[in-house]
């Protein structure tokens, strides 16, 4: 974590810089994008952008995933994503996977807003904590994505001596036939390439981060309460504006003169804005849309 914080302090320029926005509002963000000075936008997204699609987040009291796992008789909720527990008791994870498996849900306004950024040549990369693959369904491609917590898109044998790769179709067949996936080469378990507790993040997360963030003009953070590393140590917060993630994207798109063609979503979350007019802030604009209001540092 200290390494990540140090890296971002250097690459994002955590020191006083020139004023980026003419005002600390969504209108100011829109004018910045339309000015032509904002050419490289990075999105960092978490579970909150998918809750309006019907996918629960992890930590919301009463409705989050961890609050509704009693039926799996786990020693503690996080065990369902612990690699050591999975190797001994894979059944709970695969039962949950049937409920959450990609293809059963549709992208939200937030997903389509990122697709619009891509289509307009503004999206440098989307860094996602999600495993639902809705970014891909909305039209982002592998090169556009860093799936920090992994994905259902591919699977591998858990044996370090084998590591045979399996397709999403193969895994889907196994999961929905209620057949615990086993490697046809060595007989070990096969796990979707989701990052469990006790596993390393994909190496591409770190290599792309070093390349992408130094040239970032606008960082948009949506649907994450920033409680899980490495996302949690990346940014602070200065200015808050309460809204929903979907409504925030729709409002910004409207100010930009863009049209997001999606359905109607009802889940509410909070939207946070972070400006660069602070000695604690990156030199470029950061717009945060999170699930809950967290520490706000108003240094204006």
NORMO-V303066 format. One record per backbone hydrogen bond with DSSP energy under -1.0 kcal/mol. NH is the residue of the N-H (numbers start at 1). CO is the residue of the C=O. If there is no record, write none. Layout:
BEGIN
NH | CO
NH | CO
END
This chain:
BEGIN
5 | 1
6 | 2
7 | 3
8 | 4
9 | 5
10 | 6
11 | 7
12 | 8
14 | 9
15 | 13
25 | 23
29 | 25
30 | 26
31 | 27
32 | 28
33 | 29
34 | 30
35 | 31
41 | 122
42 | 218
43 | 125
44 | 220
45 | 127
46 | 222
48 | 223
49 | 46
50 | 47
53 | 50
54 | 51
55 | 50
64 | 60
65 | 57
66 | 58
68 | 65
72 | 69
73 | 70
79 | 76
80 | 77
81 | 78
82 | 79
83 | 197
86 | 82
87 | 83
89 | 85
94 | 90
95 | 91
96 | 92
97 | 93
98 | 94
100 | 96
101 | 97
104 | 101
112 | 108
113 | 109
114 | 110
115 | 111
116 | 112
117 | 113
118 | 114
119 | 115
120 | 116
121 | 118
122 | 117
123 | 117
124 | 41
126 | 144
127 | 43
128 | 146
129 | 45
137 | 133
138 | 134
139 | 136
140 | 135
144 | 141
146 | 126
148 | 128
148 | 146
150 | 147
151 | 193
155 | 166
156 | 191
157 | 164
158 | 189
162 | 159
163 | 159
166 | 155
171 | 167
172 | 168
173 | 169
174 | 170
175 | 171
176 | 172
178 | 175
179 | 174
183 | 188
187 | 183
190 | 181
191 | 156
193 | 154
194 | 192
195 | 149
197 | 81
199 | 196
205 | 202
207 | 203
208 | 204
209 | 205
210 | 206
211 | 207
212 | 208
213 | 209
215 | 212
216 | 213
217 | 40
218 | 40
219 | 285
220 | 42
221 | 287
222 | 44
223 | 289
232 | 228
234 | 231
239 | 273
241 | 271
248 | 244
249 | 245
250 | 246
251 | 247
252 | 248
253 | 249
254 | 250
255 | 251
256 | 252
258 | 253
262 | 260
270 | 290
272 | 288
273 | 239
274 | 286
278 | 276
281 | 278
283 | 12
285 | 217
286 | 274
287 | 219
288 | 272
289 | 221
297 | 237
299 | 297
END
